Amino acid sequence: MRIYNEKHIPVLLEEVLKHLIWKDDGIYVDCTAGEGGHTRAIAERNDKISVLGLDVDSEVLEIAEKRLSHLNNVKLFKASYIELPVVLKTLSINRVSGVLVDLGVSTYQLKGEGRGFSFSKDEPLDMRMNLEQKKTASDVVNNYSEDELSRIIFEFGEEKRFARRIAKSIVSHRPINTTYELVEAIKKALPIGELRRRKRHFATKTFQAIRIEVNSELKNLKTFLNLVPEYLEPQGRIAIISFHSLEDRIVKNHFKEDKRLSSLAGPIVPGREELSVNPRARSAKLRVAERR
């Protein structure tokens, strides 16, 4: 286990419990268990509830196992949320009462030592949520063509004006081995006036784009949305917390277009009180749908 002294605060916790839990003796799946915050709250709601927790990150799952060891109604699995059908088949479960997906990066991934998700520390370019996966951020940064980098920064980072300039700067500064080296390459691509105007850190969009590419995040989300209704019992619910417009747009449109689902709530955003204790929740949006 890497050095880590933080504690993750589950986002929109009360809102998730209110809209997801509709059956007192149901089976619920936290498809992105992380450090176990949402999982624990669901399990403690009622001892008749069964909770399955999935996470692709073995290090985060180790934290969750310790924090949830006192709960007899929780089972944890190292698996991606797109592997939900495999987990359910293993347990001979055909349908569940509800599923939750929190698409945010966990506090451990951001602040634990050596994962390379954050531009606030100088670390190797990794950004893998699944540490068994081969492709890393270093592969993307150092091996993608300028055109490929420009495309993902434009599409996944929504860096509309400077994607091409950033991609060109990255290519010209190769090899890039650490997060700080990547930040420097991004900085050199942006005009001074642009650096001063930005309210958020100038590297945010590019780091987001590379992380999405490394982990196939949008592709996996679309795959999951297509498969999950078949594993919900009638009136079963799906709750998804997104953190940027690309994810939220995919969820919103799918809930509208999938005839198997009926949109129940959303977008629900954090209130002032939650933001005062957890500023990282500021971009979170919760949407909930029900199986027809």
C-alpha positions, 0 to 999 in steps of 0.5 A, a space after each residue: 500500500 502506498 503512503 495515504 492518510 486522507 479519507 474520501 468523502 462520498 459525494 451526494 450521499 444523502 441524495 443517493 440513499 434517498 433515490 436509490 434505495 426503494 426496497 428494504 430487502 433488495 440487492 444493491 451494487 456499488 459499481 465503483 466502491 472506491 474506499 467504501 463510502 457509498 457502499 457502507 452507507 447503503 449497507 448500514 441502511 438496513 441489515 436485510 439489504 445485500 450490497 455488492 461492491 465492485 472496483 477495478 483498482 486493487 489498492 483502493 479495494 484494499 482500503 474498502 475491505 478494511 473499512 467495511 470488514 465489520 459489515 456482514 451484508 457486503 461482498 467486494 469484488 475486483 472488477 470493472 463496472 462493465 464486468 457486472 454481468 460476470 460478477 452476478 453470474 458468479 453469484 447466480 443472481 439474475 436481477 438486482 434492485 439498484 446500481 450506483 456508479 460514481 464516475 469520479 477519481 477517488 481521493 486515494 488515486 489523486 492523493 495516494 503516492 505515485 499514481 500520477 493522476 494529479 498535477 499537484 505532485 511530481 510523479 510518473 505518468 501513470 493514471 491507470 485505474 486498473 493497475 493490471 492494465 498495460 497502457 499508461 499515461 506515459 504511452 499516450 503522451 510519448 507515443 501518440 501522434 500529434 493529431 491523435 493527441 490533439 483529438 483527445 485533448 479537444 474531445 475528452 478535455 474540451 480544450 476547444 481553442 488550444 488543443 493543437 498547440 498543446 499537442 504540438 508542445 507535448 510532442 516537441 518536449 518528448 520524452 516526458 516522464 513525469 506529471 511536472 514535465 507534462 504540466 510544463 509542456 502544457 504551460 509553454 503552449 498557452 499564451 500568458 493572457 490565457 494562463 492569467 484568465 483561467 479560473 481552473 488550473 491550466 493543465 486540468 483539461 489536458 490531464 482529464 483528456 489523457 486520463 479518459 483515454 488511458 482508462 477508456 472511460 467514455 467507452 466503458 460508460 456507454 457499454 455499461 448503460 447499454 447492458 445494465 437495464 437487463 440486470 435490474 428488476 422491474 422498478 430497479 434503479 440506476 444512479 450515476 454521479 458524473 463530474 464533467 459535461 461529457 459524462 453527464 451528456 451521455 447519461 442524460 441522453 441515454 436515460 431519455 432514449 433507452 425505452 427500458 428506462 424512465 428518468 426519475 431525478 436529476 441533475 441533482 447537485 451538491 448543496 452549499 453545506 456539502 460544498 463547504 466540507 467537500 469542495 471537490 464535489 462542486 462539479 458532481 451531478 447525480 441522475 437516477 432512472 428506473 427500470 420500466 
